Amino acid sequence: MHRKIKLFSDIVNSINLIEEFLGPINLFEEYSVDLKTKSAIERQLGIIGEAIKRLKEIDPTELIKYQHDIIGFRNIIIHNYDGLDDTLVWSIIKEDLVSLKKEVLAKLETQ
């Protein structure tokens, strides 16, 4: 149980860091030329994917919405880093992280 709490916390912490790293950046054009921010965010997305992968390994019944997509994206970040599409990363940041954070925070409350 303790390990799951740590992994859920890692996911939330990574999302919080992404939000912090993004700071005042609101436009894709700003994001796409900020190499330091892109690198930092990609690292945190990799951590999120790895944490979900580990959750699945220790408790296959613990489901996260879109977990296969998240783990697959983690694999792209790690193994196909030179083929990473900035528009996909931006889409994840803007469309998916808020709901993932809410889902994981709800799971943390039940642990």
N, CA, C and O atoms as a GROMACS GRO file, in nm:
protein
  444
    1MET      N    1   0.083  -0.120   0.000
    1MET     CA    2   0.000   0.000   0.000
    1MET      C    3   0.087   0.126   0.000
    1MET      O    4   0.062   0.220  -0.075
    2HIS      N    5   0.191   0.127   0.085
    2HIS     CA    6   0.279   0.243   0.096
    2HIS      C    7   0.344   0.276  -0.038
    2HIS      O    8   0.358   0.393  -0.073
    3ARG      N    9   0.382   0.174  -0.114
    3ARG     CA   10   0.447   0.194  -0.243
    3ARG      C   11   0.351   0.264  -0.342
    3ARG      O   12   0.392   0.352  -0.418
    4LYS      N   13   0.225   0.225  -0.338
    4LYS     CA   14   0.126   0.288  -0.426
    4LYS      C   15   0.111   0.436  -0.393
    4LYS      O   16   0.102   0.520  -0.483
    5ILE      N   17   0.108   0.469  -0.265
    5ILE     CA   18   0.096   0.609  -0.223
    5ILE      C   19   0.215   0.688  -0.276
    5ILE      O   20   0.198   0.800  -0.325
    6LYS      N   21   0.335   0.631  -0.267
    6LYS     CA   22   0.454   0.698  -0.319
    6LYS      C   23   0.442   0.723  -0.469
    6LYS      O   24   0.473   0.832  -0.516
    7LEU      N   25   0.397   0.623  -0.543
    7LEU     CA   26   0.385   0.637  -0.688
    7LEU      C   27   0.277   0.739  -0.726
    7LEU      O   28   0.297   0.819  -0.817
    8PHE      N   29   0.164   0.736  -0.656
    8PHE     CA   30   0.060   0.836  -0.681
    8PHE      C   31   0.115   0.976  -0.651
    8PHE      O   32   0.090   1.071  -0.726
    9SER      N   33   0.188   0.987  -0.542
    9SER     CA   34   0.248   1.117  -0.505
    9SER      C   35   0.349   1.164  -0.609
    9SER      O   36   0.355   1.282  -0.641
   10ASP      N   37   0.427   1.071  -0.662
   10ASP     CA   38   0.523   1.105  -0.767
   10ASP      C   39   0.453   1.163  -0.891
   10ASP      O   40   0.501   1.258  -0.952
   11ILE      N   41   0.338   1.104  -0.926
   11ILE     CA   42   0.263   1.152  -1.041
   11ILE      C   43   0.215   1.295  -1.016
   11ILE      O   44   0.232   1.383  -1.101
   12VAL      N   45   0.154   1.318  -0.901
   12VAL     CA   46   0.104   1.452  -0.868
   12VAL      C   47   0.219   1.552  -0.862
   12VAL      O   48   0.207   1.664  -0.911
   13ASN      N   49   0.330   1.513  -0.801
   13ASN     CA   50   0.446   1.603  -0.793
   13ASN      C   51   0.498   1.638  -0.931
   13ASN      O   52   0.535   1.753  -0.956
   14SER      N   53   0.502   1.541  -1.021
   14SER     CA   54   0.549   1.569  -1.157
   14SER      C   55   0.454   1.664  -1.230
   14SER      O   56   0.500   1.752  -1.304
   15ILE      N   57   0.325   1.647  -1.211
   15ILE     CA   58   0.229   1.738  -1.274
   15ILE      C   59   0.245   1.878  -1.216
   15ILE      O   60   0.240   1.977  -1.290
   16ASN      N   61   0.264   1.887  -1.085
   16ASN     CA   62   0.286   2.019  -1.023
   16ASN      C   63   0.411   2.086  -1.079
   16ASN      O   64   0.411   2.206  -1.105
   17LEU      N   65   0.516   2.007  -1.098
   17LEU     CA   66   0.640   2.063  -1.156
   17LEU      C   67   0.617   2.109  -1.299
   17LEU      O   68   0.667   2.215  -1.338
   18ILE      N   69   0.544   2.032  -1.376
   18ILE     CA   70   0.514   2.073  -1.514
   18ILE      C   71   0.441   2.206  -1.514
   18ILE      O   72   0.473   2.296  -1.592
   19GLU      N   73   0.343   2.219  -1.425
   19GLU     CA   74   0.269   2.346  -1.416
   19GLU      C   75   0.364   2.460  -1.378
   19GLU      O   76   0.353   2.571  -1.430
   20GLU      N   77   0.455   2.433  -1.287
   20GLU     CA   78   0.552   2.535  -1.245
   20GLU      C   79   0.648   2.570  -1.358
   20GLU      O   80   0.675   2.687  -1.384
   21PHE      N   81   0.699   2.468  -1.426
   21PHE     CA   82   0.793   2.492  -1.537
   21PHE      C   83   0.728   2.572  -1.649
   21PHE      O   84   0.792   2.657  -1.711
   22LEU      N   85   0.601   2.544  -1.674
   22LEU     CA   86   0.530   2.614  -1.780
   22LEU      C   87   0.514   2.761  -1.747
   22LEU      O   88   0.519   2.846  -1.836
   23GLY      N   89   0.493   2.791  -1.620
   23GLY     CA   90   0.484   2.930  -1.576
   23GLY      C   91   0.393   3.013  -1.665
   23GLY      O   92   0.277   2.977  -1.687
   24PRO      N   93   0.445   3.123  -1.716
   24PRO     CA   94   0.362   3.213  -1.797
   24PRO      C   95   0.348   3.170  -1.944
   24PRO      O   96   0.284   3.241  -2.022
   25ILE      N   97   0.406   3.058  -1.981
   25ILE     CA   98   0.400   3.014  -2.121
   25ILE      C   99   0.258   2.966  -2.151
   25ILE      O  100   0.211   2.868  -2.093
   26ASN      N  101   0.190   3.035  -2.242
   26ASN     CA  102   0.053   3.001  -2.277
   26ASN      C  103   0.036   2.962  -2.424
   26ASN      O  104  -0.069   2.912  -2.464
   27LEU      N  105   0.138   2.986  -2.502
   27LEU     CA  106   0.128   2.960  -2.645
   27LEU      C  107   0.227   2.851  -2.686
   27LEU      O  108   0.339   2.844  -2.638
   28PHE      N  109   0.181   2.767  -2.778
   28PHE     CA  110   0.267   2.661  -2.829
   28PHE      C  111   0.396   2.719  -2.887
   28PHE      O  112   0.503   2.661  -2.871
   29GLU      N  113   0.384   2.832  -2.955
   29GLU     CA  114   0.502   2.893  -3.018
   29GLU      C  115   0.608   2.930  -2.914
   29GLU      O  116   0.728   2.920  -2.941
   30GLU      N  117   0.565   2.972  -2.797
   30GLU     CA  118   0.660   3.002  -2.689
   30GLU      C  119   0.722   2.874  -2.636
   30GLU      O  120   0.844   2.867  -2.616
   31TYR      N  121   0.639   2.774  -2.614
   31TYR     CA  122   0.686   2.646  -2.562
   31TYR      C  123   0.787   2.582  -2.657
   31TYR      O  124   0.893   2.535  -2.614
   32SER      N  125   0.755   2.580  -2.785
   32SER     CA  126   0.835   2.505  -2.882
   32SER      C  127   0.977   2.558  -2.900
   32SER      O  128   1.063   2.486  -2.949
   33VAL      N  129   1.003   2.683  -2.862
   33VAL     CA  130   1.138   2.737  -2.875
   33VAL      C  131   1.213   2.743  -2.741
   33VAL      O  132   1.330   2.781  -2.738
   34ASP      N  133   1.147   2.705  -2.633
   34ASP     CA  134   1.209   2.709  -2.500
   34ASP      C  135   1.264   2.570  -2.467
   34ASP      O  136   1.196   2.488  -2.405
   35LEU      N  137   1.387   2.546  -2.508
   35LEU     CA  138   1.446   2.412  -2.497
   35LEU      C  139   1.458   2.365  -2.352
   35LEU      O  140   1.440   2.246  -2.323
   36LYS      N  141   1.488   2.456  -2.262
   36LYS     CA  142   1.502   2.417  -2.122
   36LYS      C  143   1.368   2.370  -2.064
   36LYS      O  144   1.360   2.268  -1.996
   37THR      N  145   1.264   2.445  -2.093
   37THR     CA  146   1.130   2.409  -2.044
   37THR      C  147   1.083   2.278  -2.108
   37THR      O  148   1.028   2.191  -2.040
   38LYS      N  149   1.104   2.265  -2.238
   38LYS     CA  150   1.065   2.141  -2.306
   38LYS      C  151   1.135   2.021  -2.243
   38LYS      O  152   1.071   1.918  -2.217
   39SER      N  153   1.262   2.033  -2.219
   39SER     CA  154   1.339   1.923  -2.162
   39SER      C  155   1.289   1.888  -2.021
   39SER      O  156   1.274   1.770  -1.988
   40ALA      N  157   1.264   1.989  -1.941
   40ALA     CA  158   1.217   1.966  -1.804
   40ALA      C  159   1.080   1.899  -1.804
   40ALA      O  160   1.055   1.808  -1.725
   41ILE      N  161   0.992   1.944  -1.892
   41ILE     CA  162   0.857   1.887  -1.898
   41ILE      C  163   0.860   1.744  -1.950
   41ILE      O  164   0.791   1.657  -1.898
   42GLU      N  165   0.940   1.720  -2.051
   42GLU     CA  166   0.952   1.584  -2.104
   42GLU      C  167   1.004   1.488  -1.997
   42GLU      O  168   0.960   1.373  -1.989
   43ARG      N  169   1.096   1.534  -1.915
   43ARG     CA  170   1.147   1.451  -1.805
   43ARG      C  171   1.034   1.414  -1.709
   43ARG      O  172   1.021   1.299  -1.668
   44GLN      N  173   0.952   1.513  -1.673
   44GLN     CA  174   0.843   1.487  -1.580
   44GLN      C  175   0.736   1.397  -1.642
   44GLN      O  176   0.678   1.314  -1.572
   45LEU      N  177   0.710   1.411  -1.770
   45LEU     CA  178   0.617   1.320  -1.837
   45LEU      C  179   0.671   1.178  -1.837
   45LEU      O  180   0.594   1.082  -1.823
   46GLY      N  181   0.802   1.164  -1.851
   46GLY     CA  182   0.864   1.031  -1.842
   46GLY      C  183   0.847   0.971  -1.704
   46GLY      O  184   0.820   0.851  -1.690
   47ILE      N  185   0.862   1.053  -1.601
   47ILE     CA  186   0.844   1.006  -1.463
   47ILE      C  187   0.699   0.962  -1.442
   47ILE      O  188   0.675   0.859  -1.380
   48ILE      N  189   0.603   1.039  -1.493
   48ILE     CA  190   0.462   1.002  -1.481
   48ILE      C  191   0.438   0.865  -1.545
   48ILE      O  192   0.374   0.778  -1.486
   49GLY      N  193   0.489   0.847  -1.665
   49GLY     CA  194   0.472   0.719  -1.734
   49GLY      C  195   0.536   0.604  -1.660
   49GLY      O  196   0.478   0.496  -1.651
   50GLU      N  197   0.654   0.627  -1.607
   50GLU     CA  198   0.723   0.521  -1.531
   50GLU      C  199   0.648   0.488  -1.403
   50GLU      O  200   0.637   0.371  -1.366
   51ALA      N  201   0.596   0.589  -1.334
   51ALA     CA  202   0.521   0.564  -1.211
   51ALA      C  203   0.395   0.482  -1.241
   51ALA      O  204   0.362   0.390  -1.165
   52ILE      N  205   0.327   0.514  -1.349
   52ILE     CA  206   0.207   0.438  -1.384
   52ILE      C  207   0.245   0.296  -1.425
   52ILE      O  208   0.172   0.201  -1.393
   53LYS      N  209   0.354   0.280  -1.493
   53LYS     CA  210   0.403   0.146  -1.530
   53LYS      C  211   0.432   0.064  -1.404
   53LYS      O  212   0.395  -0.053  -1.396
   54ARG      N  213   0.495   0.125  -1.306
   54ARG     CA  214   0.524   0.054  -1.180
   54ARG      C  215   0.398   0.023  -1.102
   54ARG      O  216   0.388  -0.083  -1.040
   55LEU      N  217   0.301   0.115  -1.104
   55LEU     CA  218   0.173   0.088  -1.038
   55LEU      C  219   0.108  -0.036  -1.098
   55LEU      O  220   0.057  -0.122  -1.026
   56LYS      N  221   0.109  -0.043  -1.229
   56LYS     CA  222   0.050  -0.157  -1.299
   56LYS      C  223   0.122  -0.287  -1.262
   56LYS      O  224   0.058  -0.392  -1.250
   57GLU      N  225   0.252  -0.280  -1.244
   57GLU     CA  226   0.330  -0.399  -1.209
   57GLU      C  227   0.300  -0.447  -1.067
   57GLU      O  228   0.288  -0.567  -1.044
   58ILE      N  229   0.288  -0.354  -0.973
   58ILE     CA  230   0.266  -0.397  -0.834
   58ILE      C  231   0.120  -0.428  -0.804
   58ILE      O  232   0.090  -0.504  -0.711
   59ASP      N  233   0.027  -0.368  -0.881
   59ASP     CA  234  -0.114  -0.393  -0.860
   59ASP      C  235  -0.188  -0.382  -0.993
   59ASP      O  236  -0.233  -0.274  -1.031
   60PRO      N  237  -0.198  -0.495  -1.064
   60PRO     CA  238  -0.264  -0.492  -1.196
   60PRO      C  239  -0.410  -0.448  -1.191
   60PRO      O  240  -0.467  -0.412  -1.294
   61THR      N  241  -0.471  -0.451  -1.073
   61THR     CA  242  -0.611  -0.409  -1.062
   61THR      C  243  -0.624  -0.257  -1.049
   61THR      O  244  -0.734  -0.203  -1.063
   62GLU      N  245  -0.514  -0.189  -1.022
   62GLU     CA  246  -0.515  -0.043  -1.008
   62GLU      C  247  -0.512   0.019  -1.146
   62GLU      O  248  -0.411   0.015  -1.215
   63LEU      N  249  -0.623   0.076  -1.185
   63LEU     CA  250  -0.633   0.130  -1.321
   63LEU      C  251  -0.631   0.282  -1.319
   63LEU      O  252  -0.696   0.346  -1.236
   64ILE      N  253  -0.555   0.336  -1.410
   64ILE     CA  254  -0.551   0.480  -1.436
   64ILE      C  255  -0.606   0.498  -1.577
   64ILE      O  256  -0.569   0.425  -1.669
   65LYS      N  257  -0.694   0.595  -1.593
   65LYS     CA  258  -0.751   0.621  -1.726
   65LYS      C  259  -0.638   0.644  -1.826
   65LYS      O  260  -0.546   0.722  -1.801
   66TYR      N  261  -0.646   0.579  -1.937
   66TYR     CA  262  -0.547   0.590  -2.046
   66TYR      C  263  -0.407   0.543  -2.006
   66TYR      O  264  -0.308   0.591  -2.060
   67GLN      N  265  -0.400   0.450  -1.911
   67GLN     CA  266  -0.268   0.407  -1.864
   67GLN      C  267  -0.181   0.349  -1.975
   67GLN      O  268  -0.060   0.370  -1.976
   68HIS      N  269  -0.241   0.277  -2.069
   68HIS     CA  270  -0.161   0.220  -2.178
   68HIS      C  271  -0.104   0.330  -2.268
   68HIS      O  272   0.010   0.320  -2.314
   69ASP      N  273  -0.183   0.433  -2.293
   69ASP     CA  274  -0.134   0.546  -2.372
   69ASP      C  275  -0.021   0.620  -2.300
   69ASP      O  276   0.078   0.660  -2.361
   70ILE      N  277  -0.037   0.637  -2.169
   70ILE     CA  278   0.064   0.708  -2.090
   70ILE      C  279   0.194   0.630  -2.087
   70ILE      O  280   0.302   0.686  -2.105
   71ILE      N  281   0.184   0.499  -2.066
   71ILE     CA  282   0.304   0.415  -2.065
   71ILE      C  283   0.367   0.414  -2.204
   71ILE      O  284   0.489   0.419  -2.217
   72GLY      N  285   0.286   0.406  -2.306
   72GLY     CA  286   0.337   0.410  -2.443
   72GLY      C  287   0.408   0.540  -2.474
   72GLY      O  288   0.512   0.541  -2.541
   73PHE      N  289   0.353   0.650  -2.424
   73PHE     CA  290   0.418   0.780  -2.446
   73PHE      C  291   0.551   0.786  -2.371
   73PHE      O  292   0.648   0.843  -2.421
   74ARG      N  293   0.554   0.728  -2.252
   74ARG     CA  294   0.680   0.721  -2.176
   74ARG      C  295   0.786   0.648  -2.259
   74ARG      O  296   0.902   0.689  -2.262
   75ASN      N  297   0.745   0.540  -2.325
   75ASN     CA  298   0.839   0.464  -2.408
   75ASN      C  299   0.890   0.548  -2.525
   75ASN      O  300   1.007   0.538  -2.562
   76ILE      N  301   0.804   0.630  -2.581
   76ILE     CA  302   0.846   0.719  -2.690
   76ILE      C  303   0.948   0.820  -2.637
   76ILE      O  304   1.051   0.843  -2.700
   77ILE      N  305   0.920   0.879  -2.522
   77ILE     CA  306   1.013   0.977  -2.464
   77ILE      C  307   1.150   0.914  -2.441
   77ILE      O  308   1.253   0.976  -2.470
   78ILE      N  309   1.151   0.792  -2.389
   78ILE     CA  310   1.278   0.727  -2.354
   78ILE      C  311   1.348   0.668  -2.477
   78ILE      O  312   1.469   0.687  -2.494
   79HIS      N  313   1.274   0.599  -2.562
   79HIS     CA  314   1.337   0.523  -2.669
   79HIS      C  315   1.333   0.590  -2.806
   79HIS      O  316   1.411   0.555  -2.895
   80ASN      N  317   1.244   0.685  -2.824
   80ASN     CA  318   1.234   0.752  -2.953
   80ASN      C  319   1.238   0.904  -2.934
   80ASN      O  320   1.163   0.979  -2.997
   81TYR      N  321   1.328   0.945  -2.846
   81TYR     CA  322   1.337   1.086  -2.808
   81TYR      C  323   1.352   1.179  -2.928
   81TYR      O  324   1.304   1.292  -2.926
   82ASP      N  325   1.418   1.133  -3.032
   82ASP     CA  326   1.440   1.220  -3.148
   82ASP      C  327   1.319   1.226  -3.242
   82ASP      O  328   1.318   1.302  -3.338
   83GLY      N  329   1.219   1.145  -3.212
   83GLY     CA  330   1.097   1.147  -3.291
   83GLY      C  331   0.980   1.208  -3.215
   83GLY      O  332   0.865   1.199  -3.259
   84LEU      N  333   1.009   1.268  -3.102
   84LEU     CA  334   0.905   1.326  -3.017
   84LEU      C  335   0.841   1.446  -3.085
   84LEU      O  336   0.910   1.535  -3.134
   85ASP      N  337   0.711   1.448  -3.087
   85ASP     CA  338   0.634   1.554  -3.152
   85ASP      C  339   0.594   1.659  -3.048
   85ASP      O  340   0.517   1.629  -2.957
   86ASP      N  341   0.646   1.780  -3.060
   86ASP     CA  342   0.616   1.887  -2.965
   86ASP      C  343   0.467   1.917  -2.957
   86ASP      O  344   0.417   1.954  -2.851
   87THR      N  345   0.396   1.903  -3.069
   87THR     CA  346   0.252   1.930  -3.066
   87THR      C  347   0.178   1.828  -2.981
   87THR      O  348   0.079   1.860  -2.916
   88LEU      N  349   0.226   1.705  -2.980
   88LEU     CA  350   0.165   1.602  -2.895
   88LEU      C  351   0.191   1.632  -2.748
   88LEU      O  352   0.100   1.620  -2.666
   89VAL      N  353   0.313   1.670  -2.715
   89VAL     CA  354   0.346   1.707  -2.577
   89VAL      C  355   0.259   1.824  -2.533
   89VAL      O  356   0.203   1.821  -2.423
   90TRP      N  357   0.247   1.924  -2.617
   90TRP     CA  358   0.166   2.042  -2.584
   90TRP      C  359   0.021   2.001  -2.561
   90TRP      O  360  -0.044   2.050  -2.468
   91SER      N  361  -0.029   1.914  -2.644
   91SER     CA  362  -0.167   1.866  -2.630
   91SER      C  363  -0.186   1.794  -2.496
   91SER      O  364  -0.288   1.813  -2.430
   92ILE      N  365  -0.091   1.713  -2.459
   92ILE     CA  366  -0.098   1.642  -2.330
   92ILE      C  367  -0.099   1.743  -2.215
   92ILE      O  368  -0.179   1.731  -2.122
   93ILE      N  369  -0.011   1.840  -2.223
   93ILE     CA  370  -0.002   1.942  -2.118
   93ILE      C  371  -0.135   2.016  -2.104
   93ILE      O  372  -0.185   2.034  -1.993
   94LYS      N  373  -0.191   2.057  -2.214
   94LYS     CA  374  -0.310   2.142  -2.212
   94LYS      C  375  -0.441   2.066  -2.197
   94LYS      O  376  -0.539   2.122  -2.147
   95GLU      N  377  -0.445   1.940  -2.239
   95GLU     CA  378  -0.572   1.868  -2.241
   95GLU      C  379  -0.584   1.752  -2.143
   95GLU      O  380  -0.696   1.714  -2.108
   96ASP      N  381  -0.474   1.695  -2.100
   96ASP     CA  382  -0.482   1.571  -2.024
   96ASP      C  383  -0.434   1.578  -1.879
   96ASP      O  384  -0.482   1.502  -1.795
   97LEU      N  385  -0.342   1.667  -1.850
   97LEU     CA  386  -0.281   1.665  -1.716
   97LEU      C  387  -0.377   1.703  -1.604
   97LEU      O  388  -0.368   1.648  -1.494
   98VAL      N  389  -0.467   1.794  -1.629
   98VAL     CA  390  -0.561   1.835  -1.524
   98VAL      C  391  -0.648   1.717  -1.481
   98VAL      O  392  -0.665   1.693  -1.362
   99SER      N  393  -0.701   1.644  -1.578
   99SER     CA  394  -0.787   1.529  -1.543
   99SER      C  395  -0.706   1.417  -1.479
   99SER      O  396  -0.755   1.350  -1.388
  100LEU      N  397  -0.583   1.396  -1.525
  100LEU     CA  398  -0.499   1.294  -1.462
  100LEU      C  399  -0.470   1.330  -1.317
  100LEU      O  400  -0.475   1.245  -1.229
  101LYS      N  401  -0.440   1.456  -1.293
  101LYS     CA  402  -0.412   1.502  -1.156
  101LYS      C  403  -0.534   1.480  -1.067
  101LYS      O  404  -0.519   1.432  -0.954
  102LYS      N  405  -0.653   1.515  -1.114
  102LYS     CA  406  -0.774   1.495  -1.036
  102LYS      C  407  -0.795   1.347  -1.005
  102LYS      O  408  -0.830   1.311  -0.893
  103GLU      N  409  -0.775   1.263  -1.105
  103GLU     CA  410  -0.793   1.119  -1.087
  103GLU      C  411  -0.697   1.064  -0.982
  103GLU      O  412  -0.737   0.986  -0.895
  104VAL      N  413  -0.572   1.103  -0.991
  104VAL     CA  414  -0.471   1.051  -0.898
  104VAL      C  415  -0.492   1.107  -0.758
  104VAL      O  416  -0.475   1.034  -0.660
  105LEU      N  417  -0.528   1.233  -0.747
  105LEU     CA  418  -0.558   1.290  -0.614
  105LEU      C  419  -0.674   1.216  -0.549
  105LEU      O  420  -0.672   1.192  -0.428
  106ALA      N  421  -0.775   1.180  -0.626
  106ALA     CA  422  -0.889   1.104  -0.573
  106ALA      C  423  -0.843   0.967  -0.524
  106ALA      O  424  -0.890   0.918  -0.421
  107LYS      N  425  -0.752   0.905  -0.598
  107LYS     CA  426  -0.700   0.774  -0.556
  107LYS      C  427  -0.616   0.788  -0.429
  107LYS      O  428  -0.620   0.701  -0.342
  108LEU      N  429  -0.542   0.895  -0.418
  108LEU     CA  430  -0.463   0.919  -0.296
  108LEU      C  431  -0.552   0.932  -0.173
  108LEU      O  432  -0.518   0.885  -0.065
  109GLU      N  433  -0.667   0.995  -0.191
  109GLU     CA  434  -0.760   1.014  -0.078
  109GLU      C  435  -0.815   0.882  -0.027
  109GLU      O  436  -0.850   0.871   0.090
  110THR      N  437  -0.823   0.781  -0.114
  110THR     CA  438  -0.879   0.652  -0.074
  110THR      C  439  -0.775   0.555  -0.020
  110THR      O  440  -0.810   0.447   0.026
  111GLN      N  441  -0.650   0.592  -0.025
  111GLN     CA  442  -0.544   0.502   0.022
  111GLN      C  443  -0.526   0.509   0.172
  111GLN      O  444  -0.440   0.440   0.227
   0.00000   0.00000   0.00000
